[in-house]
Amino acid sequence: CDKHVKCEWIIGEQLGHLNNHLHNSEPSQHSIPVITVALYNIHTLWEKYRDLKPQLCQLSTNITMYETEESVARFSWYFNNAAPHFDGYSSTHPNADVQRIYAESFLNSSDFLPRKNFSDLIKAAAYIASDCHRHDGANSNRDGVVRNIRDLGFRVDGLGRCLHTNHIPEGINLQKFRNTQYNLHLKREVVNHYAFNMAFENSIEPGYVTEKPFDALIAGI
């Protein structure tokens, strides 16, 4: 990379092989055409470099794209400012150049937790949300929905930052760790204790489905 620019590649060894191949291979009539694609996570670019354009590297690519698993509606500022610097983007939105699905929607049988007896379940709903933004064009207003359900006399335990329940008699505790996958595992184990789960998305947008409904499915509730 340019000595003045910090540029990190996750798959450095494969990138080296590709670089050598592009610079050392002799063209022939039987050679297979090679198209290189750079894919940048738009949130990582902003969080690490406070920039929404790709880093400059010695290996130039034919196509440069950015990707996200977040909703376009909530992060429109990112999208609008990044667009001029990229050839396209990949997200869950149907209008994306390359539409993707949320990583946590890929499941296999080993992901599912054992079903608990109904008599052992907490007769209430779990609500786990830590993004407590107010109602706007993207927001599903999930906190407001949970408040209304509580006002009707139904028990909903807030286990995240939003509408947090200070004291739960059953001693359910949802701690937060640095490891995202471990946090997801703990979340599903906690949800597994409840009869219901409030699996609201934080945004209303076509194609935007995160791990939340799959948490309930995996927990068998």
Protein Blocks (a to p, Z undefined) as FASTA:
>chain_A
ZZkbccddfblmlmmmmmmmmmmpccdfkbccddddddddfklmmmmnopabdcddfbdc
fbdcdddfbdfklmmmmmmmmmmmpgbdcdfbfkbmbdcddfklpccfklpccdddfklp
ccddddddfbfcdcdfklgolmmmmmmmmmnopacddfbfnopafbafklpacdddfblm
lmmmmmmmmmmmpmbdcdbdfbdcehiacfklmmmmmnoZZ
